[in-house]
Amino acid sequence: MLQPSTTIARPAKPVTTDQLRELIAGTDTGLNFKKLKDTTRFVDAEADSLDFFNLIIAIQEAYDITIPDSDLGEVNTLEMLAKYLNERLS
């Protein structure tokens, strides 16, 4: 798995979907970026469970946060993921 290039400290500004796209680009996932719009579900972008796992690990490392397994159902689009992170990091 590729590691994110930098760890992002708790952001002063809200996390954006563009920031998440940039982070995803540096991870070892099979996500289809052409299909990955803010409201596209990761599974609809051809992400399998390993892709999703790698994505969540990269986000946890980049933002120094732990996302409990019970919350993973809430973060199935970039938009939902950004909202979740902003709520957790505030």
C-alpha positions in Angstrom: 0.0 0.0 0.0 1.3 3.4 -0.9 1.5 5.8 2.0 0.1 9.4 1.8 2.9 11.8 1.0 2.3 13.9 4.2 0.3 13.7 7.4 -2.3 16.4 7.6 -2.6 17.9 11.0 -6.1 18.7 12.3 -7.3 21.1 9.6 -8.2 24.7 10.5 -10.4 24.7 7.5 -13.0 22.1 6.5 -11.8 19.0 4.7 -12.9 19.2 1.1 -13.7 16.5 -1.4 -10.9 17.8 -3.6 -8.4 17.2 -0.7 -9.8 13.7 -0.4 -9.4 13.1 -4.2 -5.8 14.1 -3.9 -5.3 11.8 -1.0 -7.0 8.9 -2.9 -4.7 9.5 -5.8 -1.7 8.7 -3.6 -3.2 5.4 -2.3 -3.1 1.9 -3.6 -6.7 1.7 -4.7 -8.4 0.7 -7.9 -10.9 3.6 -7.7 -12.0 4.9 -11.1 -11.4 8.6 -10.8 -13.5 9.3 -13.9 -16.5 8.0 -12.1 -15.6 9.4 -8.7 -17.8 12.4 -8.2 -18.7 13.8 -4.8 -21.9 11.8 -4.5 -20.7 8.6 -6.3 -20.6 5.6 -4.0 -17.2 4.0 -3.8 -18.6 0.7 -4.9 -20.1 2.4 -8.0 -16.6 3.6 -8.8 -15.4 0.0 -8.9 -13.9 0.0 -5.5 -13.7 -3.4 -3.8 -13.3 -4.1 -0.1 -9.5 -4.0 -0.3 -9.6 -0.6 -2.1 -12.0 0.8 0.6 -9.8 -0.6 3.3 -6.7 1.1 1.8 -8.6 4.3 1.4 -9.7 4.3 5.1 -6.2 3.5 6.3 -4.7 6.3 4.3 -7.3 8.8 5.6 -6.8 7.6 9.2 -3.0 8.1 8.8 -3.3 11.4 7.0 -5.7 13.0 9.4 -4.5 11.2 12.6 -7.9 9.9 13.3 -9.5 6.5 13.9 -12.6 5.6 12.1 -14.5 2.9 13.9 -15.8 0.0 11.9 -19.3 0.9 13.0 -19.0 4.2 11.2 -17.8 2.9 7.9 -21.4 2.6 6.6 -21.6 6.4 6.9 -18.7 7.1 4.6 -19.5 5.6 1.2 -19.1 8.7 -0.9 -16.5 11.5 -1.0 -19.2 14.0 0.2 -20.1 11.8 3.2 -16.5 11.2 4.0 -15.7 14.9 4.0 -18.8 15.6 6.2 -17.8 12.8 8.6 -14.2 14.0 8.9 -15.3 17.6 9.4 -17.6 16.6 12.2 -15.0 14.4 13.9 -12.1 16.8 13.5 -13.9 19.9 14.8 
